[in-house]
Structure formats: structure tokens, C-alpha cells
Amino acid sequence: MGRVPIRASSRHTDAVSDTDQDHRNPLVKVWHLAARFVTSLPPTPPPVDDEVWVDDHLLAGERELWVLLSNLDRRHSTAVARRFVRARPEATRAEISGAILHDVGKIECGLGTFGRVVATLVGPRTASFRAYHDHEAIGAAMAEVAGSDPATVDLIAQRGPAFAALNRSDHA
């Protein structure tokens, strides 16, 4: 898999929607990050039933990206995608793929759990930290190269009609 150029993310410049208002609350963000940290500690891969469920929703090129994620990120992506499907039962295969791959751009940052904590605290001060903060744009470009549907790419890039449901599912 070739490197995808790091581009400025719209994540930091777009207006915050009404569905995202509670995520700007510092206490909500701290709770979410603390929960993410605790669940990141076990190095175990996702359960087999999650692997099978993911396989049922990803195209071959998307699957190649997904298996590059750490066990932590694959467990997280599956949990988020399953919440997304419960919140949006009418979701298309392409939207479910976007939910599964929503953090795939984090492959480029090369940071582990502690590096991500530091990147979150200090901001995009290094190339790796910038890649972590811009993982949505990076992941969308990776998915596009992998042959993903435009709806998948849009969801990873935090766009489209299903994004509000994904955002809620990611921050649940």
C-alpha cells in the first residue's frame, strides 16, 4: 500500500452541527477518551464473529486496508460500525463500509495508544501527530485508491447523510 499524501482536514474548520454539540463539551470528550484508552489496553484481535461480519460488508480492497489496522482499531471499528447499523438500519453496504473504515487513516500516523494520547493533548506538532489529527482525509484518500464507493469515501471524510449517525456511534 503506497503512502497517501497528508492533506489539511476539513475536520478542524467545518462548522459544528447540532448533533455534534455535546462532543464539544470537555467533560464528554474526556470521558470518551478515557473509555477509549481503557479499552485499548488488551492486545487481542476482534472476535471471529466480528471478523466474519466485517468480511460480509467490505470490498476486497477495503478488507486489505482494514487488516492493516491494529487489533485495537479493528475492535473499535467493528464496535462503532455495529452501533452505526443499529442507529441507521437502512444503511447501505457502502455506508457500513465507511463506518468500519472510519479510522483507517490512522495507519499513516504509526502511533500507538500512548502516542495518540500525546497527539491529542499537544495537537498536530509533528508529521505523525498531523497524520493522526488528519486521519479522516487520509483514510478517505486511501479508501478511494482501494476502490471504495463514493458513499464510503464520503463517510470516512466526515461527509454525507450518514455522517451524523456515524459520529454519534463513534462517541457513544
Secondary structure, DSSP 8 states (H G I E B T S, - for coil): ---------GGGTS---GGGGGGGSHHHHHHHHHHHHHHHS------HHHHHHHHTT--HHHHHHHTTS-HHHHHHHHHHHHHHHHH-TT--HHHHHHHHTTTGGGGGG---HHHHHHHHHH-S-SHHHHHHHTHHHHHHHHHHHTT--HHHHHHHTT-STTHHHHHHHHT-
